[in-house]
Amino acid sequence: VHDLLAQIPSTVSRAADLGCGPGNSTELLLRRFPTATVVGVDSSEEMIRAAKQRLPHVRFELGDLATWPEQP
């Protein structure tokens, strides 16, 4: 994941972690793009709860990726 994130230009202003799980990859996005608006999306209520507990200052949404509106 670190190698993949390093390939993305640092000028990102918005990022979405689709299938964020407990927020592990969301945390990496926040570190790589500290000024970006980041949202995590997952279809599991349990994972969203865990992610909110891990990163209470980040927006997490329960959602189905098939119908996600692509608006971080």
N, CA, C and O atoms as a MOPAC input file, in Angstrom:
PM7 MOZYME 1SCF
protein

 N      0.82700 1    -1.19300 1     0.00000 1
 C      0.00000 1     0.00000 1     0.00000 1
 C      0.86900 1     1.25400 1     0.00000 1
 O      0.55400 1     2.22100 1    -0.69400 1
 N      1.93900 1     1.25000 1     0.75600 1
 C      2.81700 1     2.42300 1     0.81400 1
 C      3.38500 1     2.74000 1    -0.56500 1
 O      3.45200 1     3.90700 1    -0.95300 1
 N      3.79700 1     1.70900 1    -1.31300 1
 C      4.34400 1     1.90900 1    -2.65800 1
 C      3.28800 1     2.47100 1    -3.60000 1
 O      3.58600 1     3.33600 1    -4.42400 1
 N      2.06600 1     1.99000 1    -3.48300 1
 C      0.98000 1     2.49800 1    -4.33100 1
 C      0.66900 1     3.96200 1    -4.01600 1
 O      0.50700 1     4.77500 1    -4.92500 1
 N      0.58500 1     4.29000 1    -2.73400 1
 C      0.30100 1     5.67100 1    -2.34000 1
 C      1.40500 1     6.61700 1    -2.79500 1
 O      1.13100 1     7.76300 1    -3.15100 1
 N      2.63600 1     6.15200 1    -2.78700 1
 C      3.76100 1     6.98700 1    -3.20600 1
 C      3.67300 1     7.36300 1    -4.68500 1
 O      4.27500 1     8.35100 1    -5.10600 1
 N      2.93900 1     6.59500 1    -5.47100 1
 C      2.79500 1     6.86100 1    -6.90100 1
 C      1.75300 1     7.94300 1    -7.20700 1
 O      1.69400 1     8.44500 1    -8.32900 1
 N      0.94000 1     8.29700 1    -6.22300 1
 C     -0.10900 1     9.29100 1    -6.41700 1
 C      0.46400 1    10.67200 1    -6.11800 1
 O      1.10200 1    10.85700 1    -5.08100 1
 N      0.25100 1    11.64800 1    -7.00700 1
 C      0.75900 1    13.00300 1    -6.74700 1
 C      0.25800 1    13.54000 1    -5.40700 1
 O     -0.86200 1    13.24700 1    -4.99000 1
 N      1.08400 1    14.31200 1    -4.75100 1
 C      0.74600 1    14.80900 1    -3.41100 1
 C     -0.26100 1    15.95100 1    -3.43900 1
 O     -0.58900 1    16.49700 1    -2.38500 1
 N     -0.75500 1    16.32400 1    -4.59700 1
 C     -1.69300 1    17.44000 1    -4.71200 1
 C     -3.15100 1    17.01400 1    -4.55300 1
 O     -4.04900 1    17.77800 1    -4.90500 1
 N     -3.39900 1    15.84700 1    -4.04600 1
 C     -4.75600 1    15.34000 1    -3.85800 1
 C     -5.48900 1    16.19800 1    -2.83100 1
 O     -4.96500 1    16.46700 1    -1.75000 1
 N     -6.70100 1    16.62400 1    -3.17600 1
 C     -7.48100 1    17.43100 1    -2.23100 1
 C     -8.63900 1    16.64400 1    -1.61500 1
 O     -9.14800 1    17.00800 1    -0.55400 1
 N     -9.05600 1    15.55500 1    -2.29100 1
 C    -10.12200 1    14.69600 1    -1.76900 1
 C     -9.74300 1    13.25200 1    -2.02500 1
 O     -9.17700 1    12.91300 1    -3.06400 1
 N    -10.06600 1    12.40500 1    -1.05500 1
 C     -9.77900 1    10.97700 1    -1.20800 1
 C    -10.87900 1    10.17100 1    -0.53400 1
 O    -11.42400 1    10.57600 1     0.49300 1
 N    -11.19300 1     9.03600 1    -1.12100 1
 C    -12.18800 1     8.13000 1    -0.54900 1
 C    -11.54800 1     6.76000 1    -0.40000 1
 O    -10.92800 1     6.24500 1    -1.33000 1
 N    -11.70600 1     6.18600 1     0.76900 1
 C    -11.22300 1     4.83500 1     1.03600 1
 C    -12.43400 1     3.91200 1     0.93400 1
 O    -13.20200 1     3.76300 1     1.88400 1
 N    -12.58700 1     3.30100 1    -0.22700 1
 C    -13.75100 1     2.44900 1    -0.49400 1
 C    -13.47100 1     1.03900 1     0.00200 1
 O    -12.50600 1     0.40000 1    -0.41600 1
 N    -14.32500 1     0.56600 1     0.89700 1
 C    -14.06800 1    -0.71200 1     1.56100 1
 C    -13.03200 1    -0.49400 1     2.64800 1
 O    -12.06800 1    -1.25000 1     2.76500 1
 N    -13.23900 1     0.54700 1     3.44300 1
 C    -12.24200 1     1.01200 1     4.41500 1
 C    -11.99900 1     0.05700 1     5.57500 1
 O    -10.97900 1     0.16700 1     6.25600 1
 N    -12.90800 1    -0.86900 1     5.81100 1
 C    -12.71900 1    -1.77100 1     6.94400 1
 C    -12.58000 1    -0.99300 1     8.23700 1
 O    -13.32200 1    -0.03400 1     8.44900 1
 N    -11.65000 1    -1.37400 1     9.11500 1
 C    -11.50600 1    -0.69600 1    10.40400 1
 C    -10.69300 1     0.59700 1    10.33600 1
 O    -10.36300 1     1.16700 1    11.37600 1
 N    -10.36600 1     1.06700 1     9.14000 1
 C     -9.68500 1     2.35500 1     9.00500 1
 C     -8.18000 1     2.29200 1     8.83500 1
 O     -7.52800 1     3.33600 1     8.83200 1
 N     -7.61000 1     1.11900 1     8.69300 1
 C     -6.14900 1     1.01100 1     8.52900 1
 C     -5.66900 1     1.78600 1     7.31300 1
 O     -4.75600 1     2.60600 1     7.42000 1
 N     -6.27000 1     1.53700 1     6.16900 1
 C     -5.85100 1     2.21600 1     4.94200 1
 C     -6.28200 1     3.68400 1     4.94600 1
 O     -5.63900 1     4.51800 1     4.30900 1
 N     -7.34700 1     3.99700 1     5.64500 1
 C     -7.77600 1     5.38800 1     5.77800 1
 C     -6.69800 1     6.18300 1     6.49900 1
 O     -6.39100 1     7.31200 1     6.11900 1
 N     -6.13700 1     5.59900 1     7.52000 1
 C     -5.07000 1     6.25900 1     8.26700 1
 C     -3.85700 1     6.52200 1     7.37100 1
 O     -3.22100 1     7.57100 1     7.47100 1
 N     -3.54800 1     5.57900 1     6.50800 1
 C     -2.43200 1     5.77300 1     5.57400 1
 C     -2.72900 1     6.90100 1     4.58900 1
 O     -1.83800 1     7.68300 1     4.25900 1
 N     -3.96900 1     6.99100 1     4.11800 1
 C     -4.36500 1     8.09600 1     3.24300 1
 C     -4.19300 1     9.43700 1     3.94300 1
 O     -3.70200 1    10.39600 1     3.34700 1
 N     -4.59000 1     9.50300 1     5.19000 1
 C     -4.46400 1    10.74100 1     5.95900 1
 C     -3.00800 1    11.15200 1     6.12800 1
 O     -2.68200 1    12.33700 1     6.06400 1
 N     -2.15000 1    10.19200 1     6.34100 1
 C     -0.71800 1    10.49300 1     6.48500 1
 C     -0.11700 1    10.97300 1     5.16900 1
 O      0.68400 1    11.90700 1     5.15000 1
 N     -0.50300 1    10.33800 1     4.07700 1
 C      0.05000 1    10.68400 1     2.75900 1
 C     -0.48900 1    12.01700 1     2.25700 1
 O      0.23000 1    12.76600 1     1.59700 1
 N     -1.74000 1    12.31700 1     2.56300 1
 C     -2.39600 1    13.53800 1     2.08000 1
 C     -2.98800 1    14.31100 1     3.26600 1
 O     -4.20900 1    14.35600 1     3.42300 1
 N     -2.14300 1    14.91200 1     4.09300 1
 C     -2.61600 1    15.53200 1     5.34300 1
 C     -3.58200 1    16.70300 1     5.16900 1
 O     -4.30800 1    17.03200 1     6.10700 1
 N     -3.61200 1    17.33600 1     4.00700 1
 C     -4.53500 1    18.45500 1     3.80500 1
 C     -5.78900 1    18.05300 1     3.03600 1
 O     -6.66300 1    18.88900 1     2.80600 1
 N     -5.89100 1    16.79700 1     2.63900 1
 C     -7.03700 1    16.32000 1     1.86200 1
 C     -8.24500 1    16.03700 1     2.75500 1
 O     -8.10500 1    15.72200 1     3.93700 1
 N     -9.41000 1    16.15500 1     2.17300 1
 C    -10.63700 1    15.71500 1     2.81300 1
 C    -10.76900 1    14.22600 1     2.51500 1
 O    -10.81000 1    13.81800 1     1.35400 1
 N    -10.83500 1    13.42300 1     3.56600 1
 C    -10.86600 1    11.96700 1     3.40500 1
 C    -12.15500 1    11.41300 1     3.98900 1
 O    -12.59000 1    11.82300 1     5.06500 1
 N    -12.76000 1    10.47600 1     3.26900 1
 C    -13.94900 1     9.78200 1     3.75200 1
 C    -13.71700 1     8.28300 1     3.59400 1
 O    -13.13300 1     7.83600 1     2.60700 1
 N    -14.17400 1     7.52300 1     4.56100 1
 C    -14.11100 1     6.06800 1     4.48100 1
 C    -15.50600 1     5.51300 1     4.29100 1
 O    -16.45600 1     5.97400 1     4.92400 1
 N    -15.63600 1     4.51800 1     3.41500 1
 C    -16.93400 1     3.90800 1     3.12700 1
 C    -16.80300 1     2.39600 1     3.24600 1
 O    -15.85900 1     1.80300 1     2.72600 1
 N    -17.75200 1     1.78300 1     3.93200 1
 C    -17.76900 1     0.33000 1     4.05000 1
 C    -19.21000 1    -0.13600 1     4.19600 1
 O    -20.06800 1     0.61800 1     4.65400 1
 N    -19.47000 1    -1.36300 1     3.81000 1
 C    -20.82800 1    -1.90600 1     3.89000 1
 C    -21.10600 1    -2.59700 1     5.22500 1
 O    -22.22900 1    -3.03900 1     5.47200 1
 N    -20.10700 1    -2.69200 1     6.07300 1
 C    -20.25600 1    -3.35600 1     7.36600 1
 C    -20.37700 1    -2.34400 1     8.50100 1
 O    -19.48500 1    -1.52400 1     8.71500 1
 N    -21.48700 1    -2.41400 1     9.21800 1
 C    -21.66800 1    -1.52600 1    10.37700 1
 C    -20.56100 1    -1.73600 1    11.40600 1
 O    -20.08200 1    -0.77900 1    12.01400 1
 N    -20.15900 1    -2.98300 1    11.59500 1
 C    -19.09900 1    -3.30000 1    12.55300 1
 C    -17.77800 1    -2.63100 1    12.15500 1
 O    -17.07300 1    -2.09600 1    13.01100 1
 N    -17.44600 1    -2.65800 1    10.87900 1
 C    -16.20400 1    -2.04200 1    10.40400 1
 C    -16.26600 1    -0.52200 1    10.53400 1
 O    -15.27600 1     0.10900 1    10.90400 1
 N    -17.40500 1     0.05900 1    10.23500 1
 C    -17.56200 1     1.51400 1    10.37700 1
 C    -17.41500 1     1.91400 1    11.84500 1
 O    -16.77300 1     2.91800 1    12.15100 1
 N    -18.00000 1     1.14300 1    12.74700 1
 C    -17.84600 1     1.42500 1    14.18500 1
 C    -16.37600 1     1.38200 1    14.58400 1
 O    -15.88800 1     2.26600 1    15.28900 1
 N    -15.68000 1     0.35500 1    14.13100 1
 C    -14.25900 1     0.20800 1    14.46300 1
 C    -13.43900 1     1.36300 1    13.87500 1
 O    -12.53300 1     1.88100 1    14.52800 1
 N    -13.75900 1     1.75700 1    12.65100 1
 C    -13.03500 1     2.85200 1    12.01100 1
 C    -13.26900 1     4.17300 1    12.74600 1
 O    -12.33200 1     4.94400 1    12.95100 1
 N    -14.51000 1     4.43100 1    13.14000 1
 C    -14.82700 1     5.65800 1    13.88100 1
 C    -14.13300 1     5.68200 1    15.23000 1
 O    -13.72500 1     6.74000 1    15.70800 1
 N    -14.00200 1     4.52800 1    15.83500 1
 C    -13.31100 1     4.44300 1    17.11300 1
 C    -11.81500 1     4.72100 1    16.92400 1
 O    -11.19200 1     5.40100 1    17.74000 1
 N    -11.26300 1     4.19700 1    15.86100 1
 C     -9.84400 1     4.36800 1    15.55600 1
 C     -9.52100 1     5.80500 1    15.16100 1
 O     -8.51600 1     6.36300 1    15.60200 1
 N    -10.37500 1     6.40600 1    14.32700 1
 C    -10.14800 1     7.74700 1    13.78300 1
 C    -11.40100 1     8.59700 1    13.96300 1
 O    -12.12200 1     8.83800 1    12.99600 1
 N    -11.67100 1     9.05200 1    15.17800 1
 C    -12.93300 1     9.75300 1    15.45300 1
 C    -13.10100 1    11.08500 1    14.71100 1
 O    -14.22100 1    11.58300 1    14.59700 1
 N    -12.03000 1    11.65700 1    14.21600 1
 C    -12.09700 1    12.94400 1    13.52500 1
 C    -12.35000 1    12.80900 1    12.01500 1
 O    -12.43500 1    13.81500 1    11.31100 1
 N    -12.46800 1    11.58100 1    11.52400 1
 C    -12.65300 1    11.32100 1    10.09600 1
 C    -14.09500 1    10.93500 1     9.81800 1
 O    -14.75100 1    10.30400 1    10.64700 1
 N    -14.58200 1    11.32000 1     8.64500 1
 C    -15.94600 1    10.96500 1     8.23000 1
 C    -15.95600 1     9.53600 1     7.67600 1
 O    -15.20900 1     9.21000 1     6.75300 1
 N    -16.80100 1     8.70700 1     8.24600 1
 C    -17.00000 1     7.33900 1     7.76500 1
 C    -18.47800 1     7.15600 1     7.47200 1
 O    -19.33900 1     7.64000 1     8.20800 1
 N    -18.75700 1     6.45000 1     6.38600 1
 C    -20.13700 1     6.23600 1     5.96500 1
 C    -20.40000 1     4.76300 1     5.70700 1
 O    -19.57100 1     4.05000 1     5.14200 1
 N    -21.55900 1     4.33500 1     6.13100 1
 C    -22.03200 1     2.99600 1     5.80200 1
 C    -22.60700 1     3.08600 1     4.39900 1
 O    -23.48300 1     3.91100 1     4.13900 1
 N    -22.12600 1     2.24800 1     3.49400 1
 C    -22.64500 1     2.34000 1     2.13900 1
 C    -22.26000 1     1.17400 1     1.26200 1
 O    -21.31200 1     0.43700 1     1.53100 1
 N    -23.02900 1     1.03700 1     0.20900 1
 C    -22.81500 1     0.02000 1    -0.80500 1
 C    -22.03200 1     0.66300 1    -1.94100 1
 O    -22.47800 1     1.66100 1    -2.50600 1
 N    -20.88700 1     0.11500 1    -2.28100 1
 C    -20.05000 1     0.70200 1    -3.31900 1
 C    -20.73800 1     0.74100 1    -4.68200 1
 O    -20.40300 1     1.57400 1    -5.52400 1
 N    -21.68100 1    -0.14000 1    -4.89800 1
 C    -22.41100 1    -0.17100 1    -6.16500 1
 C    -23.27700 1     1.07500 1    -6.34700 1
 O    -23.59500 1     1.44700 1    -7.47600 1
 N    -23.66300 1     1.72200 1    -5.24400 1
 C    -24.52600 1     2.88900 1    -5.32700 1
 C    -23.87500 1     4.15200 1    -4.74000 1
 O    -24.53500 1     5.18100 1    -4.59500 1
 N    -22.59600 1     4.07100 1    -4.40800 1
 C    -21.89600 1     5.21800 1    -3.82000 1
 C    -21.84800 1     6.36000 1    -4.82200 1
 O    -21.53400 1     6.13600 1    -5.99100 1
 N    -22.15600 1     7.59100 1    -4.38600 1
 C    -22.28000 1     8.71400 1    -5.32700 1
 C    -20.95400 1     9.35900 1    -5.74200 1
 O    -20.97100 1    10.34200 1    -6.48400 1
 N    -19.82500 1     8.85000 1    -5.29600 1
 C    -18.51200 1     9.37200 1    -5.67000 1
 C    -18.30600 1    10.81900 1    -5.26100 1
 O    -17.79000 1    11.60900 1    -6.05100 1
 N    -18.69200 1    11.18300 1    -4.05600 1
 C    -18.51100 1    12.54400 1    -3.55500 1
 C    -17.84700 1    12.52600 1    -2.19000 1
 O    -18.53700 1    12.58800 1    -1.17200 1
 N    -16.50100 1    12.44200 1    -2.14300 1
 C    -15.81800 1    12.40700 1    -0.83100 1
 C    -16.00400 1    13.65700 1    -0.02400 1
 O    -15.48600 1    13.75600 1     1.08900 1

